[in-house]
Amino acid sequence: MTSTERYQDLPLEEVIGDRFGRYSKYIIQDRALPDARDGLKPVQRRILYAMFHEGNTHDKAFRKSAKTVGNVIGNYHPHGDSSVYEAMVRMSQDWKLRHLMVEMHGNNGSVDGDSAAAMRYTEARLSAIASEMLRDIGKETVEFVPNFDDTEPEPTVLPARFPNLLVNGSTGISAGYATDIPPHALHEVIDAVLMRMDNPNVTVDELMTVIKGPDFPTGAIIQGTGGIKTAYETGKGRFIIRAKSEIEPLKAGKSQIVITEIPYDVNKANLVKKIDELRLDRKMDGIADVRDESDRTGLRIVIELKKDMDGNAILQYLLKNTDLQVTYNFNMVAISNRRPTLMSLPMLLDAYIDHQKEVVTRRSKYDIQKAKDRLHIVEGLMKALSILDEVIKAIRASKDKRDAKTNIISKFGFTEVQAEAIVSLQLYRLTNTDITELKREDAELRKLIEHLDAILKSDKKLSAVIKKELMDIRKQFSEQRRSVIEEMIEAIKVDLDILVPSEEVVVSVTKDGYVKRTSIRSYSASNGTGMDIKESDYVLLESVMNTQHHILLFTSFGNYMYQPVHELPDIRWRDLGQHISSIISLEPNEEIIAAIGVDKFDDEKSILTVSDNGNIKLSKLSDFQVQRYSRTFKAMNIKKGNYMVDAQLVTGEEEVILFSEQAYALRFSLTELTITGIRTAGVRGMNLKTEDKLVSMIVIRDESESIFIATQRGSVKRMGLKEFEIAARAQRGLVVLKELKTNPHRIVGTKPVKPSENIIVATDKDHKVTVESGSLRLVERLSNGSSLFDESKEGTVVSVYKELKAEMKS
């Protein structure tokens, strides 16, 4: 063999494309998607057929699951035993299927997501309704094909005496296709089939008078008939499934929410865990306890509430934030004519009706042939009995059975089949009564043939047979609807004020990003001593706030974090607190520059932000409120290499003073600024020199205050507000320090101060000096102030901040 014969030189794209195409075709047609006729995937069909074929039916004893699984793998489904057993278990779970296909003894899993016991422990058999799926399969009603090793035949589809695809639904994911068909009530689906048979042009609106919508085995409340109708018309649509709940009053002003039905396909254990996590994480303070009280009588989740809590408000929050309410997306894809097809409700009904017509037609043909064959034998037996003595004489004169058959065929004109029946007759059949039995059987067979022939010749009679059989199924197996359907989707209104108990706490935020809330009791017990914070760290915010309030944390990268006070970690006053990165992640080198407490997000207040390139921006406070806050949000558009300097809460009527590093100060009114969105970069606030940058912003709120200025060389000074003349924005401003030729003073920070306030000046060598602002006399603009320490020994000044103290409300 030459190398050219052994190897093919093909592009990788072509090989992979071809192989994946074949694989996709297989998993679409023969694995993950159900057939539109019987609603089964191949593995399910093979399990049901194998159990039926082995006589493992509902009227016989249970049989080990392992025996069935081995049988399925050995004869029909050459795949892993776990895939077969899992499919078998799912068909036995009454929270997955509306009508069970398999009855199972032993642990078959739970709605909590527990797995079933191993197949060697469980026992199973077909359910009564599953037997209806296979009825008449022995009458050549469906196509059979050889199994994987050509040892025996297997069906390509089951006869399906009821519309299983809609009744039990289906879910599956294949290559490029997925399906999600919800379960429905058996009697409603059968009524829809009957309506479609009576009127092939029936509309979805008319069908929905009988088939109201899905009906889940787990019950619950379905909302949104508009989405259901869209799905029935197009194959795609969505609706809401909401848990069934009620609020029960308890003693002493308490109450509890009791959940008795949860949405379909929701893991109960995970749901209870999620609700309990909301309680433990203090996302919602109204819950006292969460218990799963489910038992053999039914599902029951109890959410016990704290005293005087509004149960309805907490229920609304839970519906929004947990799987007590989920969205179900219809995606009715099924295999029709060996092709995956997105099917509307009429298309699904038609696929089932056409299948039933074929099944009944094939069954009728089979039964006619059987009846004709039997009639032929009966006619032969009747003729033999009428000339019995001659027939016996001919048989007695024969050598053996073959000779006897030949003799009576040649003498009396019997056929081979009739002759076989005659020579096989038992002696007791030669009594006088037997002829009457044969005559009656003859009449019945002729009547049956006539009846079956009429079915084959008349489409109306064929439909009548299908309808009668469907009505029999409806009468025998229909159950009351479990899910309640509501036309409108009820909006969820979450009132956080009700969910979070009102409590005064002390909130603190440090420059290095440590946040916490502390009870007033713990704060008062500290006797005014501060937190244990690092030498280089200091407090940005220390304030008495309510748990229903919020804080906004602004970062040097122009971002902000939204944090409800009640979600802050509750930590003793002396302890440092929790780092913000454990709540919301920051980028490398991103620092917190400001923290603002907000009691309500109204339009009267604004957030003022400035960046080091001299830009300033005013945005509405209400724009900073968000619903989901697990990440940072943009507060000011900052270019790479620049950073945000400060953010403050203002009314927009104040005056502001901007300070540059090279000691320029510009005072102007905020009325010059127009309010812009939070994602903008702002406008020019200060016209800076090329090498200069903006380092500080002071909002003037009290005309009696003075301005404290600190330089990198450890020099400080205090200036009166009258020293700063009011100008317009986008100017350079006035010089507030005397320029030196060698080692000039550069502004590090400024603060508005009252004479009684203390200011801390810290250096890069962790040297700190506390200055009582009243000890500094007011000086004019071109003074460089008083020297606090020697820069060469104690280091360069890097931060200037006030000594904060939370003001306790009387």
Secondary structure, DSSP 8 states (H G I E B T S, - for coil): --HHHH-----HHHHHHHHHHHHHHHHIIIIIS-BTTT---HHHHHHHHHHHHTT--TTS--EEHHHHHHHHHHHT--S-HHHHHHHHHHTT-TTT-SS-SEEEES----TT------TTT-EEEE-HHHHHHHTTGGGT-S-EEE-TTSSSEEESS---SS-HHHHH-EEEE-SS-EEEE----HHHHHHHHHHHHH-TT--HHHHTTT--S---TT--EEE-HHHHHHHHHHSEEEEEEE-EEEEEE-STT-EEEEEEE--TT--HHHHHHHHHHHHHTTS-TTEEEEEE--BTTB--EEEEE-TT--HHHHHHHHHHHSTTEEEEEEE-EEEETTEEEE--HHHHHHHHHHHHHHHHHHHHHHHHHHHHHHHHHHHHHHHHHHTHHHHHHHHHTSSSHHHHHHHHHHHH---HHHHHHHHT--GGGGSTHHHHHHHHHHHHHHHHHHHHHHHHH-HHHHHHHHHHHHHHHHHHH-----SEEESS-------HHHHS---EEEEEEETT-EEEEEEHHHHHHTTT------TT--EEEEEEEETT-EEEEEETTSEEEEEEGGGS-B--SSS--EEGGGTS---TT--EEEEEEES---TT-EEEEEETTSEEEEEEGGGG--S--SS-EESS---TT--EEEEEEE-S-SEEEEEETTSEEEEEEGGGS-B--TTS--EE-B---TT--EEEEEEE--TT-EEEEEETTSEEEEEEGGGS-B--TTB--EE-S---SSS---EEEEEEE-TT-EEEEEETTS-EEEEEGGGS-B--TT---EE-S-HHHH--EEEEEE--------
